Amino acid sequence: MTGEGAGALDRDKLFAARLHAARVRPYLATALFALHAVESRRVPTMGVDRYWRVYVSPAFVARTPVEELAGVWVHEVSHLLRDHHGRSDRFARVHGLTGAAERLRMNIAADCEINDDVFGDGLVRPGGAVDPAALELPEGRLMEDYLGLFRLGLRTHHLAWLDCGSGADGLDRAWELGPDGAHGLSEQERDAVRFRVAQGIIGRPGDAPRGWQRWAKEAFHPPQPWRELLGAAVRSATSGSGAGEDYTYGRPARRSAGLPGVVLPSLRRRPPRVGVIIDTSGSVSDEELGSALLEVAAISRAVGGRRDLVTVVPCDAAARTVHTLCRAEGIPLLGGGGTDLRTGFAAALRAGSRPDVIVALTDGQTPWPATRPPCRTVVGLFSRPWAEPSWDEDDPAYVPDTPPDWAHVVTIGPAPPAP
């Protein structure tokens, strides 16, 4: 239903539902009251744009109980807090996806990320809410993970009506006011809302589902200029000539036409694989290990969110188990001894599928491989220029090797303390 022919929007009912949502989810109150409601007879139910406007169908409000409307409020603001529009744009750009059908698939995947743990505990599940179980998918995954697990078809044909707006999938709608419309939030205002919500969740983590706690930890971490540099370095390495390329006979090369009787393979681009080596030696602080886990999540986003294509090797003087990335917080960072990342490089290259790119996160106090690995290499170097160097205590004259010329080096780390 589109709401055509309905009466005026019942704002008292709509805002009563928002108040109920804030009462049962107090950590989301700042975000809920930051939304500006816009009456629209072109939106099926409720939808949001990236500027924090919520578009509301009068007919939908009239027929929906207040308790269910509260659930819709929380669902829609969740799209914005989790940056589904930005993540959809990045995923589409990396994977070359175009068209409304792919954006619908992103909307469904984003709904699955939200709806697996958002309802209950005083928040009623709205009718027609999409969750992973309805599509026979596992729970607890991110939007990018779900996009790799389903396609539009018989299981999703009944969801063709779904439209949560550009705030859910990044595709602008004709019924939205756009960047120059009234009551939109600036980028700084949107970041401030996310920060306050994350601050509230971290302050009382027991009140929020696990998915929100995971989001808050990432959102609460302040932006760092080197993160963009590291992401750019990884994207450059994964998009370069040779990375993620292979030959296939599934589509013969066009030059085969000039060689009758000869079938030549064409070059196919597959998603790149990334191996991450984390220095877990005793010279790396707990804070730097925490930053390394945040970088693993950022690296996953840099390659389009395909966590199954990212492997992690914790390494001090010896390489530990190679982990396929599922959740960064679940990776055991064992170590604490000396440092020899050469074993980490060897383990990463011996993994089941050889990586196209290796990213080493380290303080640099390590010997490096004598020869260039058969793939591109990015080194994220923890920098502590204001601290005294802590080299090998058994050899005061030891000076670590600088990263080799064949590695792209990005300096990462917190800003120096104020004098």
C-alpha positions in Angstrom: 0.0 0.0 0.0 1.2 3.5 -0.7 -1.2 5.5 1.4 -3.0 7.1 -1.6 -6.3 8.6 -0.5 -5.5 8.5 3.2 -6.3 11.4 5.5 -3.8 13.6 7.2 -0.9 12.1 9.1 -1.8 11.4 12.7 1.3 13.0 14.2 0.1 12.5 17.8 0.1 8.7 17.2 3.4 8.8 15.3 5.2 10.7 18.0 3.6 8.6 20.8 5.3 5.7 19.1 8.6 7.4 19.0 8.3 8.2 22.7 7.6 4.6 23.5 10.6 3.5 21.4 12.8 5.9 23.4 11.5 4.6 26.7 12.3 0.9 25.8 15.6 1.7 24.0 16.9 4.7 25.9 20.4 4.5 24.4 18.8 5.3 21.0 16.8 8.3 22.2 19.2 10.9 20.9 19.0 9.4 17.4 15.2 8.9 17.5 14.6 12.6 18.4 17.1 13.7 15.8 14.9 12.4 13.0 12.6 14.9 11.3 9.2 13.4 10.1 8.0 14.2 6.6 4.5 13.2 5.5 4.6 11.3 2.2 2.0 9.3 0.3 4.6 7.8 -2.0 6.5 5.8 0.6 5.0 2.4 1.3 5.4 2.5 5.1 8.3 4.5 6.6 11.7 5.3 5.1 14.7 7.4 5.8 17.2 9.4 3.7 20.8 9.9 4.5 20.1 13.4 5.9 18.1 12.0 8.8 14.6 12.7 7.5 12.0 10.0 8.1 9.2 9.8 5.4 5.9 8.5 6.7 2.8 7.2 5.0 -0.4 8.5 6.7 -2.2 5.3 5.8 0.5 3.1 7.4 0.4 5.1 10.6 -3.4 4.9 10.7 -3.5 1.1 10.4 -0.5 0.2 12.6 -0.7 -0.1 16.4 1.5 2.3 18.4 3.7 -0.6 19.8 4.5 -1.7 16.2 5.2 1.8 15.1 7.8 2.1 17.8 9.5 -0.9 16.3 9.5 0.7 12.9 11.0 3.9 14.4 13.9 1.9 15.9 14.4 -0.1 12.7 14.6 3.0 10.5 17.0 4.9 12.7 19.2 1.8 12.9 19.8 2.1 9.1 21.2 5.6 9.7 23.3 4.8 12.8 24.9 1.8 11.0 25.7 3.9 7.9 23.9 1.4 5.6 23.7 4.1 2.8 27.4 4.6 2.9 28.3 1.0 3.2 25.9 0.1 0.3 27.6 2.8 -1.9 31.0 1.3 -1.1 29.9 -2.2 -1.7 28.3 -1.4 -5.0 31.4 0.5 -6.1 33.8 -2.3 -5.3 31.6 -5.0 -6.8 30.4 -3.0 -9.8 26.7 -3.3 -8.8 24.1 -1.1 -10.5 20.4 -0.8 -10.7 17.4 -0.8 -8.4 17.3 -4.6 -8.0 20.8 -4.7 -6.4 19.8 -1.9 -4.1 16.7 -3.8 -3.1 19.0 -6.7 -2.2 21.1 -4.4 -0.1 18.0 -3.1 1.7 17.0 -6.7 2.5 20.5 -7.5 3.7 20.6 -4.4 5.9 17.2 -5.4 7.3 18.6 -8.8 8.2 21.6 -7.2 10.0 19.2 -5.1 12.1 16.2 -7.4 12.7 18.0 -10.4 14.1 18.3 -8.9 17.6 16.5 -5.5 17.7 13.1 -6.6 18.9 11.8 -8.0 22.1 12.4 -6.6 25.6 9.5 -4.2 25.3 9.8 -3.5 21.5 7.1 -5.2 19.4 8.2 -6.8 16.1 6.3 -5.0 13.3 4.4 -7.1 10.8 6.3 -8.0 7.7 9.7 -7.4 9.3 12.5 -9.2 7.4 14.9 -11.3 9.4 17.6 -13.9 8.5 15.5 -16.9 9.6 12.8 -16.0 7.0 15.4 -16.3 4.3 17.0 -19.4 5.9 20.2 -17.4 6.7 22.3 -17.4 9.8 21.9 -14.7 12.4 24.5 -12.3 13.7 26.0 -11.3 10.4 26.7 -7.9 8.8 24.9 -6.6 5.7 28.0 -7.3 3.6 28.0 -10.9 4.8 24.3 -11.4 3.9 24.9 -10.0 0.4 27.2 -12.9 -0.3 24.6 -15.5 1.0 21.5 -14.8 -1.1 20.1 -13.6 -4.4 16.7 -12.2 -5.4 14.4 -15.1 -6.3 11.6 -17.2 -4.9 12.5 -16.6 -1.3 12.5 -12.8 -1.7 9.8 -12.2 -4.4 7.3 -11.2 -1.6 9.7 -8.4 -0.6 9.5 -6.4 -3.8 7.5 -3.7 -1.9 10.3 -3.1 0.6 11.6 0.4 0.5 13.3 1.9 3.6 14.6 4.8 1.5 18.1 5.9 0.5 19.2 5.8 4.1 19.1 2.0 3.8 20.7 1.4 0.4 22.2 4.7 -0.8 19.8 5.0 -3.9 18.1 8.4 -3.9 14.3 8.3 -4.2 12.0 10.7 -6.1 10.0 11.4 -3.0 13.0 12.5 -0.9 13.9 16.1 -0.4 17.6 15.7 -1.2 20.7 17.5 0.2 19.2 21.0 -0.2 15.8 20.2 1.4 14.7 21.5 4.8 15.4 19.9 8.1 18.3 17.7 7.0 21.3 17.2 9.3 24.8 18.2 8.3 27.6 15.6 8.2 29.0 17.0 11.5 25.6 16.8 13.1 25.1 13.2 12.0 28.5 12.2 13.4 27.6 13.9 16.7 24.4 11.9 17.0 26.3 8.6 16.3 28.9 9.5 18.8 26.4 10.3 21.6 24.5 7.0 20.9 27.7 5.0 21.0 28.8 6.8 24.2 25.5 5.8 25.8 25.8 2.1 24.7 29.4 1.8 26.0 28.4 3.5 29.3 25.8 0.8 30.0 26.7 -2.2 27.7 24.4 -4.6 29.5 21.3 -2.8 28.2 22.1 -3.2 24.5 22.1 -6.3 22.3 25.5 -7.7 21.1 25.1 -6.2 17.7 24.7 -2.7 19.0 27.7 -3.2 21.4 29.9 -4.2 18.4 28.7 -1.2 16.5 29.3 1.2 19.4 32.9 0.0 19.8 33.7 0.9 16.2 31.7 4.1 16.1 33.2 5.3 19.4 36.8 5.0 18.2 37.7 8.5 17.0 38.5 9.1 13.3 42.2 8.7 12.6 43.8 10.2 9.4 46.0 7.2 9.0 43.0 4.9 8.7 42.1 6.5 5.4 45.7 6.1 4.3 45.8 2.4 5.2 42.4 1.8 3.5 43.6 3.6 0.4 46.8 1.6 0.3 44.9 -1.7 0.6 42.4 -0.7 -2.1 45.2 0.4 -4.4 47.0 -3.0 -3.9 43.9 -5.1 -4.4 42.8 -3.2 -7.5 46.3 -3.2 -9.2 47.2 -5.3 -12.2 47.4 -9.0 -11.3 45.6 -8.8 -8.0 42.5 -11.0 -8.0 43.0 -11.9 -11.7 42.8 -15.4 -13.2 42.2 -17.0 -16.5 38.9 -18.8 -17.4 37.6 -20.8 -20.3 34.0 -20.0 -19.3 34.2 -17.0 -21.6 36.8 -17.4 -24.4 39.0 -14.5 -25.2 37.9 -12.3 -28.2 41.3 -12.8 -29.8 40.3 -16.5 -30.3 38.3 -15.4 -33.4 41.6 -14.7 -35.1 42.9 -18.2 -34.4 40.4 -20.8 -35.9 40.4 -24.0 -34.0 42.1 -22.5 -30.9 40.2 -21.5 -27.8 42.1 -19.0 -25.6 41.0 -18.1 -22.1 39.9 -14.7 -21.1 41.1 -12.8 -18.0 38.6 -12.8 -15.2 38.6 -10.6 -12.1 37.7 -12.3 -8.8 37.4 -10.7 -5.4 41.0 -10.2 -3.9 42.1 -12.1 -0.9 43.9 -10.3 1.9 46.2 -11.9 4.5 46.7 -9.8 7.7 49.7 -10.4 10.0 49.3 -8.9 13.5 52.5 -8.4 15.5 51.7 -9.8 19.0 55.2 -9.6 20.5 55.9 -8.2 23.9 56.9 -4.8 22.5 53.4 -4.2 21.2 51.0 -2.6 23.7 47.5 -3.7 24.5 46.3 -0.4 23.0 48.1 -1.1 19.8 46.6 -4.6 19.6 43.2 -3.1 20.0 43.9 -0.7 17.2 45.1 -3.7 15.1 41.7 -5.4 15.5 40.0 -2.1 14.4 42.2 -2.1 11.4 41.2 -5.6 10.5 37.6 -4.5 10.4 38.6 -1.5 8.3 40.5 -3.7 5.9 37.4 -5.9 5.5 35.4 -2.8 4.6 38.2 -1.7 2.1 37.7 -4.9 0.1 33.9 -4.6 0.0 33.0 -6.3 3.3 33.8 -9.9 2.1 35.1 -11.2 5.5 35.5 -14.7 4.1 38.3 -13.3 1.9 40.3 -11.9 4.9 42.6 -14.2 6.9 44.5 -13.2 10.1 47.8 -14.5 11.4 48.8 -13.5 15.0 52.6 -13.7 15.2 55.5 -13.0 17.6 58.6 -15.1 17.2 56.4 -17.8 15.7 53.3 -17.7 13.6 50.0 -18.8 15.3 46.9 -20.3 13.7 45.6 -18.8 10.5 42.1 -17.5 11.2 39.4 -16.8 8.7 37.8 -13.5 9.7 34.3 -13.8 11.2 34.3 -11.2 13.9 37.5 -9.2 14.8 36.8 -9.4 18.5 36.9 -13.3 18.3 40.5 -13.5 17.1 42.8 -14.7 19.8 45.9 -12.5 19.8 48.4 -15.0 21.4 52.0 -14.1 21.8 54.1 -11.8 24.0 57.6 -13.0 23.1 60.1 -11.8 20.6 59.4 -10.8 17.1 60.0 -12.5 13.7 57.3 -11.6 11.2 59.1 -13.8 8.6 57.2 -16.7 10.1 54.0 -14.8 9.7 54.6 -14.1 6.1 55.4 -17.8 5.5 52.2 -18.8 7.3 50.0 -16.3 5.3 51.4 -17.6 2.0 50.8 -21.2 3.1 47.1 -20.5 3.8 44.6 -22.5 1.8 44.1 -19.7 -0.7 47.2 -17.6 -1.3 46.5 -13.9 -0.6 46.7 -11.3 -3.3 47.8 -8.7 -0.7 49.5 -9.1 2.7 49.0 -6.4 5.4 51.4 -6.5 8.3 50.5 -4.5 11.4 53.6 -4.1 13.5 55.8 -1.8 15.5 58.7 -2.6 13.1 60.9 -4.4 15.6 61.3 -7.4 13.4 63.5 -8.9 10.7 61.8 -8.9 7.3 61.7 -11.6 4.5 64.9 -11.5 2.5 62.9 -11.7 -0.8 59.8 -10.0 -2.0 56.6 -12.1 -1.4 54.7 -13.1 -4.6 52.0 -10.6 -3.8 51.7 -6.9 -2.9 52.6 -5.9 0.7 51.3 -3.1 2.9 52.9 -2.4 6.3 50.9 -0.6 9.0 53.7 0.7 11.2 52.8 1.6 14.8 54.6 4.8 15.5 55.7 6.0 19.0 58.0 8.9 18.2 57.5 10.5 21.7 58.5 7.3 23.5 61.8 5.7 24.2 62.5 2.8 21.8 62.2 -0.6 23.5 64.4 -2.9 21.5 65.6 -6.4 22.3 66.5 -6.3 26.0 69.1 -9.0 25.5 71.0 -7.0 23.0 71.1 -3.2 23.7 72.9 -2.6 20.4 70.1 -4.2 18.4 68.5 -1.8 15.8 65.5 -3.3 13.9 65.5 -3.4 10.1 63.4 -0.7 8.4 60.5 -2.1 6.2 61.8 -3.1 2.8 61.4 -1.0 -0.3 58.9 -3.4 -1.8 56.4 -2.7 0.9 53.9 0.2 1.0 54.4 1.7 4.5 51.7 3.6 6.3 52.4 5.0 9.8 49.6 4.3 12.2 49.0 5.1 15.8 47.5 7.5 18.3 48.5 11.1 18.4 51.3 12.0 20.9 50.2 13.1 24.3 49.9 16.8 25.0 52.9 18.4 26.6 
